[in-house]
Amino acid sequence: MRQKTARSLPAPEGNPVTDRLVLASRYQECLRRLSRAVDRLHHADLGEKLMEIAKCMDRMSYDIAVHDAGVEVLRRAARLIGTVEAMVDRKAKASILH
């Protein structure tokens, strides 16, 4: 007996400009959230810088979406977010233990 296999259709390709705008917006929100978290851990200087980056990304979102260099900006923002999230997790765990 033959089994019917579900064929998955490839995901439709969206508009790259729209995709970059959405991603930039999500990164901005993430940077703002991390800024508040870092402020609570008494790293106000880092919190201010993260908020500055979020505001710059907001102002530059059209350029990020339209130009090819925007991909690199998004890539670096993603790395920054990952690094800061790891630091916040470590600091939060350390504060619970002490």
N, C-alpha and C positions, 0 to 999 in steps of 0.2 A: 504494500500500500504506500502510495506516495504522500508525503506530508506537504502540506501547503506552507510555504515560507512567506513570511511577511516581507515584502519588498519595501525598503525604506527609500524614500525619494531624497535626493540631495537637498540640503537646505537652500532655499532660494537666496541668491546673492542680493544683498541690500545695496543701497546707495552708500559708497564708502564715505562720502562727506557726512551724511546723516549718522552713520555708524560712529564716526570719529567725534561728532558733536555729542552724541549720547555718552560715549565713553569718557570724554573730557568732563561732562557734567557729573558723571558718577565719581570720577577721580576727585573733582572739586569737593563734592560732599564728603568723600572719605577723608580728604585732607582736613576739612573743617572738623570732622568728628575726632580725628587724631589730635588736632590742635587742642581741642577741649580736654581730651584724655591726658595729654602731656602736661597741660596746665595743672590738672589735678595732682599730677605726680611731682609738682614743684619744679618744672623745667619751662618756666615762662618764656625764656628766650627762644627755645625750640618751638614752642607753641605759636609765638608771634611770627616766626619765619614760615611755619607751615601755613598759617593763615594768609601770609603775604603771597605764597606760591599759589594758593587756591584762588586768591583775588586776581593774580596775574593770569592764571589759566582762564578765568572767567572773561577777562578783558580780551584775551588773545584767542578765544575759542573759535572764532571764525577762521583766523589764520591757521590755527592748528588743524582744523577740519579740511581746509582747502589745499594747503601746501604739503608737499611730500615730507618736508622737515617735521611736520606735525606728528608723523609716526614716531620719530625719534623722541620728541617731547613726551608723547604718551608712554613710550617705553621707559624713559627715565623716571617719569612720575610713578609708574607701576613699581619700579625697583625701590624708589624712595618710600612708597607706601608700605611695601613688604618689609623693608628694614625698620621703619618706625613702628609698625605693628609688632614685630618681634621684640623690639626694645620695650615697648609698653607692656607686653605680656610678661617679660622677664621682671620688670620693675614691679608690676602688680603682684606677681607671685612672691617676690622677695618681701614686699611690704606686708603680705599676709603672714609670712613665716616669722616676721620679727615683731 
